[in-house]
């Protein structure tokens, strides 16, 4: 069981590293305004997510729902413990990279919307409320 679990964890760490690489490429495309490349990378990220989910389900099936920390403590296998720490680190890195990507994309969209509002301002009639503020 230890050997199978270790193999699954190694495959999972490889898949997580691939996901992080794809997320880094995604933010690079977003910063360089390569919209077509940005759109093309989304299916690759989804495929990688599915692969990670399948490996996670295989790992959970092998452990029969027991917590990984308990299994690692009872196994007393150094390689298994190191690989598990590695995937925990990679998961955290993927979460941070995803949040960074979302922030960069939102910032780019906000900037684009501001530029569009400057180029093409609202042509509606401005009305004032009782406090002298403009209603939009």
N, CA, C and O atoms as CSV, one atom per row, in Angstrom:
chain,resi,resn,atom,element,x,y,z
A,1,UNK,N,N,0.828,-1.192,0.000
A,1,UNK,CA,C,0.000,0.000,0.000
A,1,UNK,C,C,0.876,1.260,0.000
A,1,UNK,O,O,0.558,2.241,-0.672
A,2,UNK,N,N,1.972,1.226,0.753
A,2,UNK,CA,C,2.840,2.407,0.817
A,2,UNK,C,C,3.391,2.759,-0.555
A,2,UNK,O,O,3.450,3.927,-0.939
A,3,UNK,N,N,3.793,1.728,-1.285
A,3,UNK,CA,C,4.388,1.960,-2.603
A,3,UNK,C,C,3.360,2.542,-3.577
A,3,UNK,O,O,3.667,3.467,-4.329
A,4,UNK,N,N,2.131,1.994,-3.561
A,4,UNK,CA,C,1.073,2.515,-4.434
A,4,UNK,C,C,0.732,3.956,-4.068
A,4,UNK,O,O,0.577,4.812,-4.939
A,5,UNK,N,N,0.620,4.207,-2.778
A,5,UNK,CA,C,0.304,5.550,-2.302
A,5,UNK,C,C,1.401,6.531,-2.687
A,5,UNK,O,O,1.117,7.658,-3.092
A,6,UNK,N,N,2.630,6.113,-2.564
A,6,UNK,CA,C,3.757,6.968,-2.936
A,6,UNK,C,C,3.741,7.262,-4.439
A,6,UNK,O,O,4.013,8.389,-4.852
A,7,UNK,N,N,3.421,6.250,-5.260
A,7,UNK,CA,C,3.337,6.463,-6.708
A,7,UNK,C,C,2.241,7.460,-7.065
A,7,UNK,O,O,2.432,8.321,-7.923
A,8,UNK,N,N,1.093,7.339,-6.404
A,8,UNK,CA,C,-0.009,8.274,-6.661
A,8,UNK,C,C,0.391,9.685,-6.253
A,8,UNK,O,O,0.097,10.643,-6.966
A,9,UNK,N,N,1.057,9.820,-5.114
A,9,UNK,CA,C,1.478,11.141,-4.643
A,9,UNK,C,C,2.504,11.750,-5.590
A,9,UNK,O,O,2.475,12.956,-5.835
A,10,UNK,N,N,3.404,10.940,-6.124
A,10,UNK,CA,C,4.397,11.452,-7.084
A,10,UNK,C,C,3.703,11.937,-8.355
A,10,UNK,O,O,4.030,13.001,-8.880
A,11,UNK,N,N,2.739,11.147,-8.849
A,11,UNK,CA,C,1.990,11.565,-10.044
A,11,UNK,C,C,1.201,12.842,-9.767
A,11,UNK,O,O,1.103,13.722,-10.622
A,12,UNK,N,N,0.643,12.930,-8.564
A,12,UNK,CA,C,-0.118,14.114,-8.184
A,12,UNK,C,C,0.786,15.346,-8.111
A,12,UNK,O,O,0.381,16.434,-8.519
A,13,UNK,N,N,1.989,15.185,-7.604
A,13,UNK,CA,C,2.911,16.326,-7.539
A,13,UNK,C,C,3.330,16.763,-8.937
A,13,UNK,O,O,3.489,17.959,-9.184
A,14,UNK,N,N,3.512,15.815,-9.856
A,14,UNK,CA,C,3.833,16.176,-11.240
A,14,UNK,C,C,2.681,16.941,-11.888
A,14,UNK,O,O,2.900,17.920,-12.601
A,15,UNK,N,N,1.447,16.485,-11.633
A,15,UNK,CA,C,0.277,17.165,-12.189
A,15,UNK,C,C,0.124,18.563,-11.590
A,15,UNK,O,O,-0.233,19.505,-12.297
A,16,UNK,N,N,0.391,18.701,-10.302
A,16,UNK,CA,C,0.313,20.015,-9.663
A,16,UNK,C,C,1.374,20.962,-10.213
A,16,UNK,O,O,1.108,22.149,-10.405
A,17,UNK,N,N,2.566,20.447,-10.465
A,17,UNK,CA,C,3.622,21.282,-11.045
A,17,UNK,C,C,3.237,21.726,-12.451
A,17,UNK,O,O,3.497,22.863,-12.845
A,18,UNK,N,N,2.613,20.821,-13.205
A,18,UNK,CA,C,2.135,21.176,-14.546
A,18,UNK,C,C,1.074,22.277,-14.458
A,18,UNK,O,O,1.068,23.205,-15.268
A,19,UNK,N,N,0.177,22.170,-13.471
A,19,UNK,CA,C,-0.850,23.191,-13.283
A,19,UNK,C,C,-0.226,24.537,-12.942
A,19,UNK,O,O,-0.648,25.564,-13.472
A,20,UNK,N,N,0.760,24.546,-12.076
A,20,UNK,CA,C,1.434,25.797,-11.716
A,20,UNK,C,C,2.108,26.407,-12.937
A,20,UNK,O,O,2.057,27.622,-13.130
A,21,UNK,N,N,2.737,25.579,-13.761
A,21,UNK,CA,C,3.364,26.086,-14.986
A,21,UNK,C,C,2.328,26.700,-15.924
A,21,UNK,O,O,2.572,27.743,-16.531
A,22,UNK,N,N,1.168,26.046,-16.041
A,22,UNK,CA,C,0.104,26.585,-16.888
A,22,UNK,C,C,-0.431,27.906,-16.332
A,22,UNK,O,O,-0.723,28.831,-17.090
A,23,UNK,N,N,-0.558,27.990,-15.012
A,23,UNK,CA,C,-1.036,29.234,-14.403
A,23,UNK,C,C,-0.031,30.365,-14.595
A,23,UNK,O,O,-0.420,31.516,-14.798
A,24,UNK,N,N,1.258,30.044,-14.533
A,24,UNK,CA,C,2.278,31.065,-14.786
A,24,UNK,C,C,2.232,31.528,-16.237
A,24,UNK,O,O,2.407,32.713,-16.519
A,25,UNK,N,N,1.997,30.600,-17.153
A,25,UNK,CA,C,1.861,30.973,-18.566
A,25,UNK,C,C,0.614,31.828,-18.765
A,25,UNK,O,O,0.617,32.761,-19.567
A,26,UNK,N,N,-0.452,31.506,-18.030
A,26,UNK,CA,C,-1.689,32.273,-18.143
A,26,UNK,C,C,-1.476,33.727,-17.729
A,26,UNK,O,O,-1.932,34.634,-18.424
A,27,UNK,N,N,-0.805,33.959,-16.631
A,27,UNK,CA,C,-0.586,35.334,-16.187
A,27,UNK,C,C,0.366,36.056,-17.139
A,27,UNK,O,O,0.239,37.263,-17.343
A,28,UNK,N,N,1.309,35.332,-17.717
A,28,UNK,CA,C,2.205,35.942,-18.699
A,28,UNK,C,C,1.408,36.418,-19.916
A,28,UNK,O,O,1.624,37.520,-20.418
A,29,UNK,N,N,0.487,35.574,-20.380
A,29,UNK,CA,C,-0.355,35.957,-21.514
A,29,UNK,C,C,-1.259,37.131,-21.150
A,29,UNK,O,O,-1.501,38.008,-21.979
A,30,UNK,N,N,-1.758,37.151,-19.919
A,30,UNK,CA,C,-2.633,38.246,-19.491
A,30,UNK,C,C,-1.865,39.561,-19.434
A,30,UNK,O,O,-2.390,40.600,-19.833
A,31,UNK,N,N,-0.643,39.527,-18.949
A,31,UNK,CA,C,0.157,40.749,-18.852
A,31,UNK,C,C,0.608,41.248,-20.221
A,31,UNK,O,O,0.791,42.450,-20.415
A,32,UNK,N,N,0.787,40.331,-21.171
A,32,UNK,CA,C,1.220,40.716,-22.511
A,32,UNK,C,C,0.044,40.960,-23.453
A,32,UNK,O,O,0.247,41.229,-24.637
A,33,UNK,N,N,-1.188,40.868,-22.938
A,33,UNK,CA,C,-2.414,41.062,-23.719
A,33,UNK,C,C,-2.504,40.117,-24.914
A,33,UNK,O,O,-2.931,40.519,-25.996
A,34,UNK,N,N,-2.111,38.886,-24.722
A,34,UNK,CA,C,-2.245,37.860,-25.761
A,34,UNK,C,C,-3.556,37.108,-25.502
A,34,UNK,O,O,-3.572,36.050,-24.874
A,35,UNK,N,N,-4.640,37.681,-25.998
A,35,UNK,CA,C,-5.974,37.179,-25.701
A,35,UNK,C,C,-6.196,35.776,-26.268
A,35,UNK,O,O,-6.786,34.926,-25.601
A,36,UNK,N,N,-5.733,35.532,-27.481
A,36,UNK,CA,C,-5.948,34.224,-28.107
A,36,UNK,C,C,-5.205,33.124,-27.336
A,36,UNK,O,O,-5.743,32.037,-27.126
A,37,UNK,N,N,-3.991,33.408,-26.926
A,37,UNK,CA,C,-3.233,32.432,-26.140
A,37,UNK,C,C,-3.868,32.234,-24.767
A,37,UNK,O,O,-3.878,31.127,-24.229
A,38,UNK,N,N,-4.393,33.313,-24.214
A,38,UNK,CA,C,-5.052,33.252,-22.911
A,38,UNK,C,C,-6.288,32.361,-22.987
A,38,UNK,O,O,-6.561,31.575,-22.080
A,39,UNK,N,N,-7.026,32.499,-24.079
A,39,UNK,CA,C,-8.219,31.678,-24.271
A,39,UNK,C,C,-7.851,30.216,-24.546
A,39,UNK,O,O,-8.571,29.306,-24.136
A,40,UNK,N,N,-6.737,29.995,-25.235
A,40,UNK,CA,C,-6.329,28.633,-25.595
A,40,UNK,C,C,-5.794,27.846,-24.406
A,40,UNK,O,O,-5.801,26.615,-24.428
A,41,UNK,N,N,-5.335,28.530,-23.380
A,41,UNK,CA,C,-4.746,27.819,-22.239
A,41,UNK,C,C,-5.813,27.317,-21.257
A,41,UNK,O,O,-5.534,26.442,-20.437
A,42,UNK,N,N,-7.020,27.861,-21.337
A,42,UNK,CA,C,-8.084,27.472,-20.402
A,42,UNK,C,C,-8.415,25.976,-20.492
A,42,UNK,O,O,-8.509,25.328,-19.450
A,43,UNK,N,N,-8.598,25.396,-21.695
A,43,UNK,CA,C,-8.868,23.943,-21.729
A,43,UNK,C,C,-7.719,23.103,-21.172
A,43,UNK,O,O,-7.954,22.040,-20.598
A,44,UNK,N,N,-6.497,23.563,-21.334
A,44,UNK,CA,C,-5.351,22.834,-20.785
A,44,UNK,C,C,-5.403,22.838,-19.258
A,44,UNK,O,O,-5.110,21.829,-18.616
A,45,UNK,N,N,-5.778,23.980,-18.685
A,45,UNK,CA,C,-5.894,24.075,-17.226
A,45,UNK,C,C,-7.018,23.168,-16.729
A,45,UNK,O,O,-6.872,22.496,-15.708
A,46,UNK,N,N,-8.144,23.149,-17.455
A,46,UNK,CA,C,-9.258,22.287,-17.059
A,46,UNK,C,C,-8.868,20.810,-17.123
A,46,UNK,O,O,-9.228,20.033,-16.239
A,47,UNK,N,N,-8.135,20.427,-18.161
A,47,UNK,CA,C,-7.676,19.044,-18.286
A,47,UNK,C,C,-6.744,18.676,-17.135
A,47,UNK,O,O,-6.830,17.580,-16.580
A,48,UNK,N,N,-5.868,19.586,-16.789
A,48,UNK,CA,C,-4.937,19.347,-15.684
A,48,UNK,C,C,-5.700,19.228,-14.360
A,48,UNK,O,O,-5.357,18.395,-13.521
A,49,UNK,N,N,-6.727,20.054,-14.173
A,49,UNK,CA,C,-7.547,19.973,-12.960
A,49,UNK,C,C,-8.250,18.623,-12.864
A,49,UNK,O,O,-8.331,18.038,-11.784
A,50,UNK,N,N,-8.759,18.127,-13.997
A,50,UNK,CA,C,-9.420,16.819,-14.002
A,50,UNK,C,C,-8.430,15.709,-13.651
A,50,UNK,O,O,-8.757,14.780,-12.912
A,51,UNK,N,N,-7.234,15.818,-14.184
A,51,UNK,CA,C,-6.196,14.823,-13.909
A,51,UNK,C,C,-5.860,14.803,-12.415
A,51,UNK,O,O,-5.712,13.735,-11.820
A,52,UNK,N,N,-5.742,15.985,-11.819
A,52,UNK,CA,C,-5.454,16.079,-10.383
A,52,UNK,C,C,-6.603,15.491,-9.569
A,52,UNK,O,O,-6.372,14.794,-8.582
A,53,UNK,N,N,-7.841,15.771,-9.981
A,53,UNK,CA,C,-9.002,15.244,-9.265
A,53,UNK,C,C,-9.053,13.717,-9.345
A,53,UNK,O,O,-9.389,13.057,-8.362
A,54,UNK,N,N,-8.722,13.155,-10.510
A,54,UNK,CA,C,-8.709,11.696,-10.645
A,54,UNK,C,C,-7.655,11.070,-9.734
A,54,UNK,O,O,-7.906,10.049,-9.094
A,55,UNK,N,N,-6.479,11.686,-9.680
A,55,UNK,CA,C,-5.427,11.172,-8.804
A,55,UNK,C,C,-5.827,11.292,-7.333
A,55,UNK,O,O,-5.532,10.410,-6.527
A,56,UNK,N,N,-6.495,12.379,-6.997
A,56,UNK,CA,C,-6.960,12.580,-5.619
A,56,UNK,C,C,-7.988,11.512,-5.244
A,56,UNK,O,O,-7.961,10.973,-4.138
A,57,UNK,N,N,-8.888,11.216,-6.172
A,57,UNK,CA,C,-9.893,10.184,-5.897
A,57,UNK,C,C,-9.236,8.803,-5.757
A,57,UNK,O,O,-9.647,7.999,-4.920
A,58,UNK,N,N,-8.225,8.536,-6.572
A,58,UNK,CA,C,-7.502,7.264,-6.453
A,58,UNK,C,C,-6.795,7.180,-5.100
A,58,UNK,O,O,-6.780,6.126,-4.464
A,59,UNK,N,N,-6.215,8.289,-4.669
A,59,UNK,CA,C,-5.532,8.320,-3.372
A,59,UNK,C,C,-6.523,8.120,-2.233
A,59,UNK,O,O,-6.246,7.390,-1.281
A,60,UNK,N,N,-7.678,8.772,-2.334
A,60,UNK,CA,C,-8.686,8.614,-1.278
A,60,UNK,C,C,-9.259,7.204,-1.258
A,60,UNK,O,O,-9.579,6.669,-0.196
A,61,UNK,N,N,-9.387,6.603,-2.449
A,61,UNK,CA,C,-9.851,5.220,-2.503
A,61,UNK,C,C,-8.857,4.267,-1.863
A,61,UNK,O,O,-9.244,3.294,-1.217
A,62,UNK,N,N,-7.594,4.549,-2.043
A,62,UNK,CA,C,-6.544,3.704,-1.469
A,62,UNK,C,C,-6.455,3.868,0.048
A,62,UNK,O,O,-6.209,2.900,0.768
A,63,UNK,N,N,-6.654,5.081,0.524
A,63,UNK,CA,C,-6.558,5.331,1.969
A,63,UNK,C,C,-7.865,5.063,2.698
A,63,UNK,O,O,-7.901,5.083,3.929
A,64,UNK,N,N,-8.926,4.815,1.965
A,64,UNK,CA,C,-10.253,4.516,2.534
A,64,UNK,C,C,-10.744,5.618,3.468
A,64,UNK,O,O,-11.349,5.334,4.501
A,65,UNK,N,N,-10.488,6.858,3.112
A,65,UNK,CA,C,-11.017,7.986,3.856
A,65,UNK,C,C,-10.244,8.373,5.106
A,65,UNK,O,O,-10.642,9.305,5.804
A,66,UNK,N,N,-9.165,7.693,5.402
A,66,UNK,CA,C,-8.371,8.060,6.577
A,66,UNK,C,C,-7.554,9.313,6.281
A,66,UNK,O,O,-7.153,9.533,5.138
A,67,UNK,N,N,-7.305,10.132,7.294
A,67,UNK,CA,C,-6.478,11.329,7.065
A,67,UNK,C,C,-5.050,10.947,6.680
A,67,UNK,O,O,-4.482,9.988,7.203
A,68,UNK,N,N,-4.491,11.714,5.761
A,68,UNK,CA,C,-3.135,11.426,5.279
A,68,UNK,C,C,-2.102,11.562,6.392
A,68,UNK,O,O,-1.138,10.798,6.434
A,69,UNK,N,N,-2.291,12.521,7.292
A,69,UNK,CA,C,-1.313,12.702,8.373
A,69,UNK,C,C,-1.234,11.450,9.247
A,69,UNK,O,O,-0.151,11.064,9.686
A,70,UNK,N,N,-2.367,10.828,9.494
A,70,UNK,CA,C,-2.385,9.601,10.297
A,70,UNK,C,C,-1.683,8.463,9.557
A,70,UNK,O,O,-0.923,7.703,10.157
A,71,UNK,N,N,-1.937,8.351,8.272
A,71,UNK,CA,C,-1.317,7.288,7.469
A,71,UNK,C,C,0.194,7.475,7.415
A,71,UNK,O,O,0.948,6.510,7.535
A,72,UNK,N,N,0.632,8.712,7.234
A,72,UNK,CA,C,2.069,8.984,7.152
A,72,UNK,C,C,2.752,8.713,8.487
A,72,UNK,O,O,3.865,8.187,8.520
A,73,UNK,N,N,2.091,9.070,9.590
A,73,UNK,CA,C,2.674,8.803,10.913
A,73,UNK,C,C,2.797,7.308,11.190
A,73,UNK,O,O,3.783,6.867,11.780
A,74,UNK,N,N,1.811,6.533,10.772
A,74,UNK,CA,C,1.875,5.090,11.015
A,74,UNK,C,C,2.814,4.383,10.042
A,74,UNK,O,O,3.394,3.352,10.385
A,75,UNK,N,N,2.972,4.924,8.833
A,75,UNK,CA,C,3.826,4.280,7.827
A,75,UNK,C,C,5.306,4.449,8.154
A,75,UNK,O,O,6.108,3.553,7.890
A,76,UNK,N,N,5.665,5.583,8.721
A,76,UNK,CA,C,7.062,5.889,9.054
A,76,UNK,C,C,7.991,5.712,7.850
A,76,UNK,O,O,9.082,5.151,7.954
A,77,UNK,N,N,7.518,6.209,6.708
A,77,UNK,CA,C,8.301,6.157,5.471
A,77,UNK,C,C,8.735,7.581,5.139
A,77,UNK,O,O,7.897,8.454,4.912
A,78,UNK,N,N,10.036,7.812,5.113
A,78,UNK,CA,C,10.569,9.163,4.900
A,78,UNK,C,C,10.230,9.677,3.505
A,78,UNK,O,O,9.868,10.842,3.338
A,79,UNK,N,N,10.349,8.808,2.504
A,79,UNK,CA,C,10.065,9.227,1.129
A,79,UNK,C,C,8.598,9.621,0.969
A,79,UNK,O,O,8.288,10.614,0.311
A,80,UNK,N,N,7.702,8.847,1.567
A,80,UNK,CA,C,6.275,9.148,1.516
A,80,UNK,C,C,5.983,10.484,2.187
A,80,UNK,O,O,5.208,11.290,1.672
A,81,UNK,N,N,6.602,10.712,3.329
A,81,UNK,CA,C,6.399,11.963,4.058
A,81,UNK,C,C,6.912,13.163,3.265
A,81,UNK,O,O,6.253,14.202,3.217
A,82,UNK,N,N,8.080,13.026,2.644
A,82,UNK,CA,C,8.633,14.127,1.841
A,82,UNK,C,C,7.754,14.430,0.635
A,82,UNK,O,O,7.517,15.593,0.309
A,83,UNK,N,N,7.274,13.383,-0.025
A,83,UNK,CA,C,6.403,13.592,-1.186
A,83,UNK,C,C,5.084,14.238,-0.785
A,83,UNK,O,O,4.553,15.078,-1.512
A,84,UNK,N,N,4.553,13.844,0.376
A,84,UNK,CA,C,3.313,14.449,0.850
A,84,UNK,C,C,3.518,15.929,1.179
A,84,UNK,O,O,2.674,16.763,0.852
A,85,UNK,N,N,4.634,16.251,1.823
A,85,UNK,CA,C,4.934,17.663,2.102
A,85,UNK,C,C,5.078,18.450,0.810
A,85,UNK,O,O,4.669,19.608,0.724
A,86,UNK,N,N,5.670,17.804,-0.200
A,86,UNK,CA,C,5.851,18.461,-1.492
A,86,UNK,C,C,4.505,18.791,-2.134
A,86,UNK,O,O,4.331,19.890,-2.661
A,87,UNK,N,N,3.541,17.849,-2.098
A,87,UNK,CA,C,2.256,18.163,-2.726
A,87,UNK,C,C,1.489,19.206,-1.919
A,87,UNK,O,O,0.752,20.009,-2.491
A,88,UNK,N,N,1.654,19.204,-0.596
A,88,UNK,CA,C,1.008,20.254,0.196
A,88,UNK,C,C,1.564,21.624,-0.188
A,88,UNK,O,O,0.815,22.592,-0.320
A,89,UNK,N,N,2.880,21.695,-0.367
A,89,UNK,CA,C,3.514,22.943,-0.786
A,89,UNK,C,C,3.044,23.348,-2.181
A,89,UNK,O,O,2.765,24.522,-2.425
A,90,UNK,N,N,2.955,22.384,-3.094
A,90,UNK,CA,C,2.529,22.689,-4.460
A,90,UNK,C,C,1.071,23.146,-4.515
A,90,UNK,O,O,0.718,24.009,-5.319
A,91,UNK,N,N,0.231,22.570,-3.666
A,91,UNK,CA,C,-1.170,23.009,-3.617
A,91,UNK,C,C,-1.243,24.462,-3.165
A,91,UNK,O,O,-1.978,25.257,-3.751
A,92,UNK,N,N,-0.493,24.810,-2.134
A,92,UNK,CA,C,-0.469,26.196,-1.664
A,92,UNK,C,C,0.068,27.134,-2.743
A,92,UNK,O,O,-0.452,28.234,-2.932
A,93,UNK,N,N,1.107,26.697,-3.447
A,93,UNK,CA,C,1.674,27.521,-4.522
A,93,UNK,C,C,0.666,27.714,-5.644
A,93,UNK,O,O,0.577,28.801,-6.214
A,94,UNK,N,N,-0.094,26.675,-5.968
A,94,UNK,CA,C,-1.113,26.782,-7.019
A,94,UNK,C,C,-2.225,27.735,-6.602
A,94,UNK,O,O,-2.732,28.496,-7.426
A,95,UNK,N,N,-2.605,27.700,-5.336
A,95,UNK,CA,C,-3.648,28.607,-4.842
A,95,UNK,C,C,-3.172,30.055,-4.923
A,95,UNK,O,O,-3.915,30.931,-5.366
A,96,UNK,N,N,-1.951,30.302,-4.501
A,96,UNK,CA,C,-1.394,31.664,-4.556
A,96,UNK,C,C,-1.304,32.147,-6.003
A,96,UNK,O,O,-1.651,33.291,-6.296
A,97,UNK,N,N,-0.845,31.287,-6.902
A,97,UNK,CA,C,-0.716,31.667,-8.310
A,97,UNK,C,C,-2.087,31.953,-8.916
A,97,UNK,O,O,-2.236,32.888,-9.703
A,98,UNK,N,N,-3.090,31.150,-8.553
A,98,UNK,CA,C,-4.445,31.362,-9.073
A,98,UNK,C,C,-5.000,32.701,-8.599
A,98,UNK,O,O,-5.600,33.436,-9.383
A,99,UNK,N,N,-4.803,33.021,-7.324
A,99,UNK,CA,C,-5.277,34.308,-6.802
A,99,UNK,C,C,-4.572,35.466,-7.497
A,99,UNK,O,O,-5.199,36.474,-7.825
A,100,UNK,N,N,-3.272,35.323,-7.720
A,100,UNK,CA,C,-2.512,36.361,-8.416
A,100,UNK,C,C,-3.041,36.551,-9.834
A,100,UNK,O,O,-3.203,37.682,-10.293
A,101,UNK,N,N,-3.309,35.444,-10.529
A,101,UNK,CA,C,-3.843,35.520,-11.889
A,101,UNK,C,C,-5.188,36.243,-11.906
A,101,UNK,O,O,-5.429,37.108,-12.748
A,102,UNK,N,N,-6.055,35.878,-10.970
A,102,UNK,CA,C,-7.378,36.511,-10.928
A,102,UNK,C,C,-7.252,38.009,-10.668
A,102,UNK,O,O,-7.950,38.807,-11.293
A,103,UNK,N,N,-6.380,38.390,-9.764
A,103,UNK,CA,C,-6.183,39.811,-9.481
A,103,UNK,C,C,-5.652,40.554,-10.698
A,103,UNK,O,O,-6.094,41.667,-10.985
A,104,UNK,N,N,-4.709,39.951,-11.416
A,104,UNK,CA,C,-4.149,40.599,-12.605
A,104,UNK,C,C,-5.198,40.746,-13.703
A,104,UNK,O,O,-5.267,41.782,-14.364
A,105,UNK,N,N,-6.011,39.714,-13.895
A,105,UNK,CA,C,-7.054,39.776,-14.921
A,105,UNK,C,C,-8.098,40.813,-14.544
A,105,UNK,O,O,-8.540,41.579,-15.401
A,106,UNK,N,N,-8.503,40.856,-13.276
A,106,UNK,CA,C,-9.476,41.856,-12.832
A,106,UNK,C,C,-8.925,43.266,-12.984
A,106,UNK,O,O,-9.641,44.175,-13.403
A,107,UNK,N,N,-7.662,43.446,-12.647
A,107,UNK,CA,C,-7.041,44.762,-12.781
A,107,UNK,C,C,-7.011,45.186,-14.246
A,107,UNK,O,O,-7.276,46.345,-14.565
A,108,UNK,N,N,-6.691,44.251,-15.134
A,108,UNK,CA,C,-6.685,44.552,-16.563
A,108,UNK,C,C,-8.068,44.907,-17.071
A,108,UNK,O,O,-8.214,45.815,-17.890
A,109,UNK,N,N,-9.092,44.200,-16.593
A,109,UNK,CA,C,-10.461,44.503,-17.002
A,109,UNK,C,C,-10.906,45.859,-16.471
A,109,UNK,O,O,-11.574,46.618,-17.175
A,110,UNK,N,N,-10.540,46.161,-15.240
A,110,UNK,CA,C,-10.901,47.459,-14.663
A,110,UNK,C,C,-10.258,48.591,-15.463
A,110,UNK,O,O,-10.906,49.593,-15.763
A,111,UNK,N,N,-8.986,48.427,-15.803
A,111,UNK,CA,C,-8.283,49.435,-16.596
A,111,UNK,C,C,-8.951,49.606,-17.959
A,111,UNK,O,O,-9.147,50.732,-18.417
A,112,UNK,N,N,-9.299,48.504,-18.601
A,112,UNK,CA,C,-9.961,48.558,-19.910
A,112,UNK,C,C,-11.304,49.266,-19.809
A,112,UNK,O,O,-11.637,50.086,-20.665
A,113,UNK,N,N,-12.072,48.962,-18.780
A,113,UNK,CA,C,-13.373,49.618,-18.604
A,113,UNK,C,C,-13.219,51.116,-18.357
A,113,UNK,O,O,-14.018,51.909,-18.855
A,114,UNK,N,N,-12.204,51.508,-17.598
A,114,UNK,CA,C,-11.971,52.938,-17.354
A,114,UNK,C,C,-11.601,53.651,-18.654
A,114,UNK,O,O,-12.091,54.749,-18.919
A,115,UNK,N,N,-10.744,53.036,-19.459
A,115,UNK,CA,C,-10.355,53.630,-20.741
A,115,UNK,C,C,-11.570,53.754,-21.649
A,115,UNK,O,O,-11.747,54.780,-22.306
A,116,UNK,N,N,-12.412,52.721,-21.696
A,116,UNK,CA,C,-13.613,52.775,-22.530
A,116,UNK,C,C,-14.571,53.864,-22.063
A,116,UNK,O,O,-15.196,54.533,-22.885
A,117,UNK,N,N,-14.691,54.046,-20.753
A,117,UNK,CA,C,-15.586,55.096,-20.258
A,117,UNK,C,C,-15.038,56.486,-20.566
A,117,UNK,O,O,-15.812,57.431,-20.721
A,118,UNK,N,N,-13.722,56.625,-20.658
A,118,UNK,CA,C,-13.133,57.916,-21.037
A,118,UNK,C,C,-13.344,58.167,-22.525
A,118,UNK,O,O,-13.694,59.275,-22.929
A,119,UNK,N,N,-13.130,57.137,-23.338
A,119,UNK,CA,C,-13.285,57.285,-24.786
A,119,UNK,C,C,-14.741,57.505,-25.164
A,119,UNK,O,O,-15.049,58.357,-25.998
A,120,UNK,N,N,-15.631,56.743,-24.557
A,120,UNK,CA,C,-17.046,56.819,-24.890
A,120,UNK,C,C,-17.838,57.084,-23.613
A,120,UNK,O,O,-18.363,56.150,-23.007
A,121,UNK,N,N,-17.931,58.348,-23.199
A,121,UNK,CA,C,-18.620,58.643,-21.941
A,121,UNK,C,C,-20.125,58.406,-22.058
A,121,UNK,O,O,-20.683,58.325,-23.152
A,122,UNK,N,N,-20.748,58.300,-20.907
A,122,UNK,CA,C,-22.188,58.101,-20.845
A,122,UNK,C,C,-22.887,59.315,-21.437
A,122,UNK,O,O,-22.627,60.445,-21.026
A,123,UNK,N,N,-23.763,59.090,-22.390
A,123,UNK,CA,C,-24.444,60.190,-23.075
A,123,UNK,C,C,-25.810,60.507,-22.455
A,123,UNK,O,O,-26.529,61.366,-22.966
A,124,UNK,N,N,-26.169,59.846,-21.390
A,124,UNK,CA,C,-27.465,60.067,-20.768
A,124,UNK,C,C,-27.552,61.433,-20.106
A,124,UNK,O,O,-26.542,62.066,-19.799
A,125,UNK,N,N,-28.776,61.866,-19.896
A,125,UNK,CA,C,-29.014,63.152,-19.251
A,125,UNK,C,C,-28.701,63.009,-17.767
A,125,UNK,O,O,-29.168,62.083,-17.104
A,126,UNK,N,N,-27.922,63.919,-17.272
A,126,UNK,CA,C,-27.557,63.896,-15.864
A,126,UNK,C,C,-28.664,64.585,-15.066
A,126,UNK,O,O,-29.106,65.681,-15.412
A,127,UNK,N,N,-29.097,63.933,-14.009
A,127,UNK,CA,C,-30.080,64.534,-13.120
A,127,UNK,C,C,-29.480,64.608,-11.727
A,127,UNK,O,O,-28.622,63.808,-11.356
A,128,UNK,N,N,-29.940,65.562,-10.983
A,128,UNK,CA,C,-29.420,65.771,-9.641
A,128,UNK,C,C,-30.468,65.361,-8.626
A,128,UNK,O,O,-31.662,65.571,-8.839
A,129,UNK,N,N,-30.030,64.779,-7.529
A,129,UNK,CA,C,-30.959,64.441,-6.465
A,129,UNK,C,C,-31.060,65.612,-5.487
A,129,UNK,O,O,-30.510,66.685,-5.736
A,130,UNK,N,N,-31.754,65.404,-4.391
A,130,UNK,CA,C,-31.995,66.478,-3.430
A,130,UNK,C,C,-30.716,66.953,-2.751
A,130,UNK,O,O,-30.690,68.060,-2.213
A,131,UNK,N,N,-29.673,66.163,-2.759
A,131,UNK,CA,C,-28.422,66.536,-2.116
A,131,UNK,C,C,-27.434,67.178,-3.079
A,131,UNK,O,O,-26.312,67.503,-2.689
A,132,UNK,N,N,-27.828,67.361,-4.311
A,132,UNK,CA,C,-26.953,67.982,-5.291
A,132,UNK,C,C,-25.975,67.023,-5.939
A,132,UNK,O,O,-25.032,67.450,-6.605
A,133,UNK,N,N,-26.190,65.742,-5.749
A,133,UNK,CA,C,-25.313,64.732,-6.349
A,133,UNK,C,C,-25.918,64.264,-7.669
A,133,UNK,O,O,-27.136,64.260,-7.847
A,134,UNK,N,N,-25.049,63.874,-8.577
A,134,UNK,CA,C,-25.507,63.413,-9.886
A,134,UNK,C,C,-25.965,61.965,-9.782
A,134,UNK,O,O,-25.249,61.114,-9.255
A,135,UNK,N,N,-27.182,61.689,-10.296
A,135,UNK,CA,C,-27.670,60.321,-10.385
A,135,UNK,C,C,-27.099,59.695,-11.641
A,135,UNK,O,O,-26.955,60.358,-12.668
A,136,UNK,N,N,-26.782,58.447,-11.554
A,136,UNK,CA,C,-26.250,57.764,-12.742
A,136,UNK,C,C,-27.221,56.734,-13.225
A,136,UNK,O,O,-26.956,56.052,-14.214
